[in-house]
Amino acid sequence: MDKKEIYEHLANIYLDASSKSSKKKRKSKAYPKPIRNLILVGLLLVLGLGSGIAYSNLNYRNHNAHIALFLFQDTAKLNFNFDPAKKETFSLELKQLNLSKYKTLVFAARKTNPKDIFALRVEFINRFNEKSEIYIKDISEKWRNHEINLSRFAKINDWAQMKTLSFTVEEWNAKEKSGIVYIDDVRMVK
């Protein structure tokens, strides 16, 4: 045998040995064929169901989607006591905010005492000091969203630069002399 044949013979032995050891390694780590098939079917089911659920949630969100601008996300407490005062107000400074592209004011509200009967005054003021208010009478003891179309604020002509939004309980418009009203998630919706 010459050198070339010896090198080829050694290379074949080495390559055969390395391919057999890699096959052994692969076989030792691989699952038996029936178990691999079960795992594959399980993964396909999970992925299929997951994508179906994700698609249905995405569809649901798209049909009920609103573009909202949150003005106040915390809970505000109007603790009215008309012994010394005549009204209790929670006010938001809008800082010349442009609300001309929005159609609805939405907020959540609740009272603490079911026997309280009052009307909540909701008022906007713009940069020209145009004021417009409406009264909400159906505040319940459970959280409830209230949606007010901005067209109901008839005295506001320009929504481009708004100054304030306020929520007020006035003495003349409340049966009890004291009580608590909570206001939450104040937002504008297109």
N, C-alpha and C positions, 0 to 999 in steps of 0.2 A: 504494500500500500504506500502510495506516495502521500505527501503532506496535504494535498488538496482533498484527497479522499478521506483522510483522517479528520480533517476539519469538518467536512460535510457529515461524516458519521457522528462526531461529537455534537454537532449542531442539531441533528435529528434526534439524538437521545435527549438532549437538553430541552428541545421544544416539545417533544412528546411528554416528558416528565412534567414540565411546567403546565401544559394544557390539562393533563390528568389531575394535577393538584388543584387547579382553578375550578375544574368541574366538581371535584370533591367539596371544595369550599362552597360553591354555589348550591350544591345539593344539600349540604348540612344546614344552610341557612334558609332554604326554601321550604314552604309549607307543602304538604301533600296536595295533589291536584284537586280533590273534592273540597278541601278546606279553602284553597285559593279561589275556587269558583263561588263558594258561599260568601267569602269576604267581598269578592267583586260584585256579586248580586246585592249584598247589603249596602255597599257604598253607592251603587247606582240608585237604589231605592231612597236612601237618605238624601242624596243630591237631587234626585227628581222631586221628592216631596218638599225639600227645602226651597228649591227654585220655584215650585208652584205656590208655596206660601208667600215667598218674597214677592212674586208677581202679583198675587191677589192683594197683598198689603199695599204695594205700589199703586195698583189700580184703584184701590179704595182711597188712598191719599190723594191721588190726582183728581178724582171726582169731587172730593170735599175740600180741596185746597183753597186757601185764602192767603193773600199776601197781607201780612199784618205789620204794623209799626207799633211796638210796645212803648207806651208813654210812662207806665209805672207797673212793675211786676211784683212789688212787695204788697203786703196787706196793710192798708191804711185803716186806722181806727178813729171814727167820729164818736167821741164820747160826749154827748150833749147833756147839759144840765142848765136849765133855763132859770135857775134861781137868780144869779147875777147877770147872766148874758141873755141876749135875745136870739142868737143864732150860733151855730157851730159849723165851721167850714174846713174842708180839705181842698187845697189848691195846688195845681201843677203849673209851674212856669214853663211855657212852651218855647220861649226864646226865639220868636219870629219864625217858627216852624211852618213850612209850607204843607198844608193839608188839602190843597185843591184837588189832588188826584184820589183822595179817599172818599168813600161814600157812607161809611157807617162807623159810629162810635160803639165799642163793645166793652163792657166791664162786668165783673161778677160782684154781687152784693148779697149781704144777709144781715138780719137784725138778731139780737140776742133774746129779746123777750117777745114771744108770739102775741102778746096782748097789745104791744105798741102799735099805734096807728099813726102814721105820718107820711108826708110826701118828701122825697129827696129831690132837691133842686139841682139840676145839672146846667151849668152855664159856660158858654164860650165868650171870650173877648178877643177881638183882633187888634191890630196896630192902630186902627182908626178909632178905637174905643167903641166900636159897634158891639153891643151886648145882645145876646139872645139866650133864653133859658127855656127849659121844659121841666115838668115835674113827673117823677116816677112814683106811683103810689103802691105798686104791688111788690114791695120788698118783703120777702118771707124769712123765716128763721133758718132755712136751708140755703146753701149757696145756689145762686141762680144767675145765669148770664142774661144781661139786658142789652139788647141791640137797638140803637137809636139811629135812624137815617138822618144824615146831616141836613137834609132838606127841611126837617122839622124845626131847625134853628133858622127861622125865616128872616130874622133881622140882620143876619150876617150876609153881607154881599161879597166880601173878599176873603177867601180862605188861604191866601198866599202867605200871609205873615201873621200868625196867631200869637197872642200874648199869653193867655191863661185859659185853663179849664178848671172849673171848681165844682165841688159837690157840697151842698149845704143842707142842713136841717134847721128850719126856722121855727121859732116858738109858736107863731100863729098857725102853723101847719102841722102841729103835733098834738096828739091827745094827752100824752104823758109829759111831765116836766123834765124827765131824764130818761136816758137810754143809750144804747150803743149800736152803731151801724159799722159794718166792715165792708171795705171796698178793695177789690183785688183785680189784677190783670187788666188794667186800663189800656186799651189798644184801639188803633184805627185800622179799618179793614177796607180794602179796595173793592 
